[in-house]
Amino acid sequence: MVKSFQGVRQAPPKISDQPILVKDFMTTNLITFRAEDTIDHVITVLTRKRISGAPVVDDNGGLVGMISEGDCLKEIIKGQYTNTPKFPASVAEHMTKEVYTLPPEISIFDAADRFLTMKIRRFPVVKDGKLIGQISVSDIVRAMPKLKASTW
């Protein structure tokens, strides 16, 4: 189940004419997985790309879940008990299906508040039911030097 934060808190009036939005700082060239991919494949890609998780999409680009290193650990532990050096389970078996998303038009300050409140590291960005990007805590932190010269 995908849960979207459409209701954005009313922010104080901005001095700047241009809002500072998630869509301006999100990552759009994403690594994604399919529900039928194996955990072996996920571990290989996460390790090679040096990322800790990624969205899971259907054939139409719709978001169906998220898979993370923590989710992969479940299969690794299972493999220890069955003495299996490979991890053939599917992404669908271990992915997080209840995913919170953000719309691209939300301010990065509201997104930062969501990160702190929910204690998660990344939000998929969805528009019209399609995954269009992802924003992470790191993306927001990296945006701050660029914003120092502007008035918020």
GIZI-V543299 format. One record per residue. N is the residue number from 1. D_LAST is the distance of its C-alpha to the last C-alpha in whole Angstrom. Layout:
BEGIN
N:D_LAST ; N:D_LAST
END
This chain:
BEGIN
1:34 ; 2:31 ; 3:28 ; 4:25 ; 5:22 ; 6:22 ; 7:21 ; 8:17 ; 9:16 ; 10:15 ; 11:11 ; 12:10 ; 13:10 ; 14:6 ; 15:6 ; 16:6 ; 17:9 ; 18:9 ; 19:8 ; 20:8 ; 21:11 ; 22:14 ; 23:17 ; 24:15 ; 25:15 ; 26:19 ; 27:22 ; 28:24 ; 29:27 ; 30:29 ; 31:32 ; 32:33 ; 33:36 ; 34:39 ; 35:41 ; 36:44 ; 37:43 ; 38:44 ; 39:43 ; 40:45 ; 41:43 ; 42:39 ; 43:40 ; 44:41 ; 45:38 ; 46:36 ; 47:37 ; 48:38 ; 49:34 ; 50:33 ; 51:31 ; 52:31 ; 53:31 ; 54:31 ; 55:31 ; 56:34 ; 57:35 ; 58:38 ; 59:39 ; 60:37 ; 61:34 ; 62:33 ; 63:32 ; 64:35 ; 65:34 ; 66:32 ; 67:34 ; 68:34 ; 69:35 ; 70:36 ; 71:38 ; 72:40 ; 73:41 ; 74:43 ; 75:45 ; 76:46 ; 77:47 ; 78:49 ; 79:50 ; 80:51 ; 81:54 ; 82:55 ; 83:56 ; 84:54 ; 85:52 ; 86:50 ; 87:48 ; 88:49 ; 89:47 ; 90:45 ; 91:41 ; 92:42 ; 93:43 ; 94:41 ; 95:37 ; 96:35 ; 97:35 ; 98:33 ; 99:30 ; 100:26 ; 101:24 ; 102:21 ; 103:20 ; 104:18 ; 105:16 ; 106:14 ; 107:11 ; 108:11 ; 109:10 ; 110:13 ; 111:15 ; 112:14 ; 113:15 ; 114:18 ; 115:19 ; 116:20 ; 117:21 ; 118:24 ; 119:24 ; 120:25 ; 121:24 ; 122:23 ; 123:23 ; 124:24 ; 125:22 ; 126:25 ; 127:25 ; 128:28 ; 129:30 ; 130:30 ; 131:28 ; 132:25 ; 133:24 ; 134:23 ; 135:19 ; 136:20 ; 137:19 ; 138:19 ; 139:17 ; 140:14 ; 141:15 ; 142:16 ; 143:13 ; 144:11 ; 145:13 ; 146:12 ; 147:8 ; 148:9 ; 149:9 ; 150:6 ; 151:4 ; 152:0
END
